[in-house]
Amino acid sequence: MFEFEYDEEDEFAGIKNTYPDEMLKELVERTPGYHGWQQEFWLAHCGDFCVFIGYVGWNDIKDRLDEFANLEEDCENFGIRNSDLAKCLQKGGHCQGYLFRCLHCGKLRLWG
């Protein structure tokens, strides 16, 4: 069984413990994961964890920008400017995107 601990600030991997234990248990123990270049990070929206859609590059998302909840904020969270996505984001490349979709509103989120 996978175990995790929160630090003194009640955080795990930079995420505040705001989700019920059952939700975290479902994510950690029963949700298929993905392989990230460094540390995998699971995005949430509408108070719930999103579903992982797949690995993406700029060409996969450029025509779907209006479907994102807040692409600029997502980019800031992984240290890239929104304006740099076109030249940096490459599926299978050094800066690959990980696409998630909200289970409630259907909006997309991006991690890189």
The 8 nearest C-alpha neighbors of each residue, nearest first, counted from 0:
[[1, 2, 28, 27, 3, 24, 29, 25],
 [2, 0, 3, 28, 27, 24, 4, 29],
 [3, 1, 0, 4, 27, 24, 28, 5],
 [2, 4, 1, 5, 11, 27, 12, 6],
 [5, 3, 6, 11, 2, 10, 9, 12],
 [4, 6, 11, 10, 9, 7, 3, 8],
 [5, 7, 9, 8, 10, 4, 11, 12],
 [6, 8, 9, 5, 10, 4, 11, 15],
 [7, 9, 6, 10, 5, 15, 11, 16],
 [10, 8, 5, 6, 7, 16, 15, 11],
 [11, 9, 15, 5, 14, 8, 6, 13],
 [10, 12, 5, 14, 13, 6, 15, 4],
 [13, 11, 14, 10, 40, 5, 15, 6],
 [12, 14, 11, 10, 15, 9, 16, 5],
 [15, 13, 10, 11, 12, 16, 17, 9],
 [14, 16, 10, 17, 9, 13, 11, 8],
 [17, 15, 18, 10, 9, 14, 11, 5],
 [16, 18, 15, 19, 14, 46, 9, 10],
 [17, 19, 16, 22, 20, 23, 47, 46],
 [20, 18, 22, 21, 23, 17, 16, 24],
 [19, 21, 23, 22, 24, 18, 25, 16],
 [22, 20, 24, 19, 23, 25, 18, 26],
 [23, 21, 25, 24, 19, 20, 26, 18],
 [24, 22, 26, 20, 25, 21, 27, 19],
 [23, 25, 21, 27, 22, 26, 28, 20],
 [26, 24, 29, 22, 23, 28, 27, 21],
 [27, 25, 30, 23, 24, 28, 29, 22],
 [26, 28, 24, 25, 23, 29, 30, 1],
 [27, 29, 25, 24, 26, 30, 1, 0],
 [30, 28, 25, 26, 27, 31, 24, 32],
 [29, 31, 26, 28, 32, 27, 25, 50],
 [32, 30, 29, 33, 26, 28, 27, 51],
 [33, 31, 30, 34, 51, 39, 27, 26],
 [32, 34, 35, 31, 39, 51, 53, 97],
 [35, 33, 39, 36, 32, 38, 37, 54],
 [36, 34, 39, 37, 38, 33, 97, 40],
 [35, 37, 38, 34, 39, 93, 95, 94],
 [36, 38, 35, 39, 34, 40, 111, 94],
 [39, 37, 35, 40, 36, 34, 12, 41],
 [38, 40, 35, 37, 34, 41, 33, 36],
 [39, 41, 38, 42, 110, 12, 35, 111],
 [42, 40, 39, 43, 48, 49, 51, 110],
 [41, 43, 49, 48, 40, 99, 44, 108],
 [44, 42, 48, 49, 47, 46, 41, 45],
 [43, 45, 46, 47, 101, 48, 49, 42],
 [46, 44, 47, 103, 43, 101, 104, 48],
 [45, 47, 44, 43, 48, 18, 17, 103],
 [48, 46, 43, 44, 45, 49, 102, 101],
 [47, 49, 43, 42, 44, 50, 46, 41],
 [50, 48, 101, 43, 100, 99, 42, 102],
 [49, 51, 100, 99, 52, 101, 102, 48],
 [50, 52, 99, 53, 98, 49, 100, 97],
 [53, 51, 99, 98, 50, 100, 54, 97],
 [54, 52, 98, 51, 97, 55, 99, 33],
 [53, 55, 97, 96, 98, 90, 95, 56],
 [56, 54, 96, 90, 59, 97, 95, 53],
 [55, 57, 90, 89, 88, 59, 58, 96],
 [56, 58, 88, 59, 60, 85, 61, 89],
 [57, 59, 56, 61, 60, 62, 55, 85],
 [60, 58, 57, 56, 55, 61, 62, 63],
 [59, 61, 63, 57, 62, 58, 64, 56],
 [62, 60, 63, 58, 57, 64, 59, 85],
 [61, 63, 60, 64, 59, 58, 65, 66],
 [64, 62, 60, 66, 65, 61, 67, 59],
 [63, 65, 66, 67, 61, 62, 60, 70],
 [64, 66, 63, 67, 62, 68, 106, 70],
 [67, 65, 64, 63, 106, 107, 68, 105],
 [68, 66, 107, 106, 69, 65, 70, 108],
 [67, 69, 106, 107, 108, 70, 66, 65],
 [70, 68, 67, 72, 71, 73, 108, 107],
 [69, 71, 73, 72, 67, 74, 68, 108],
 [70, 72, 74, 81, 73, 69, 75, 80],
 [73, 71, 75, 74, 70, 69, 76, 81],
 [74, 72, 70, 76, 71, 75, 109, 69],
 [75, 73, 71, 79, 76, 72, 77, 81],
 [74, 76, 78, 72, 77, 73, 79, 71],
 [77, 75, 73, 74, 78, 72, 79, 110],
 [78, 76, 75, 74, 79, 111, 110, 73],
 [79, 77, 75, 76, 74, 80, 111, 73],
 [78, 80, 74, 75, 77, 81, 83, 84],
 [81, 79, 82, 83, 74, 75, 78, 84],
 [80, 82, 71, 83, 84, 74, 79, 70],
 [81, 83, 80, 84, 85, 79, 86, 71],
 [84, 82, 80, 81, 85, 86, 87, 79],
 [83, 85, 87, 88, 86, 81, 82, 57],
 [86, 84, 57, 83, 87, 88, 82, 61],
 [85, 87, 84, 83, 88, 57, 89, 82],
 [88, 86, 84, 85, 83, 94, 89, 57],
 [87, 89, 56, 94, 57, 84, 95, 85],
 [90, 88, 56, 92, 95, 94, 91, 57],
 [89, 91, 56, 55, 95, 92, 54, 96],
 [90, 92, 95, 89, 93, 54, 56, 94],
 [93, 91, 89, 90, 94, 95, 88, 56],
 [92, 94, 95, 91, 89, 88, 36, 87],
 [95, 93, 88, 92, 89, 87, 111, 96],
 [96, 94, 90, 89, 88, 92, 111, 91],
 [95, 97, 111, 55, 54, 110, 56, 98],
 [98, 96, 54, 110, 109, 111, 53, 55],
 [97, 99, 109, 52, 53, 108, 51, 54],
 [98, 100, 51, 108, 52, 50, 107, 49],
 [101, 99, 107, 49, 50, 106, 105, 108],
 [100, 102, 49, 105, 106, 103, 44, 104],
 [103, 101, 49, 105, 104, 100, 50, 47],
 [102, 104, 101, 105, 45, 44, 47, 106],
 [105, 103, 106, 101, 102, 45, 44, 100],
 [104, 106, 101, 100, 103, 102, 107, 66],
 [107, 105, 68, 67, 101, 66, 104, 100],
 [108, 106, 67, 100, 99, 68, 66, 101],
 [107, 109, 99, 67, 98, 100, 68, 73],
 [110, 108, 98, 97, 73, 99, 96, 111],
 [109, 111, 97, 96, 73, 98, 77, 108],
 [110, 96, 95, 97, 77, 94, 109, 74]]
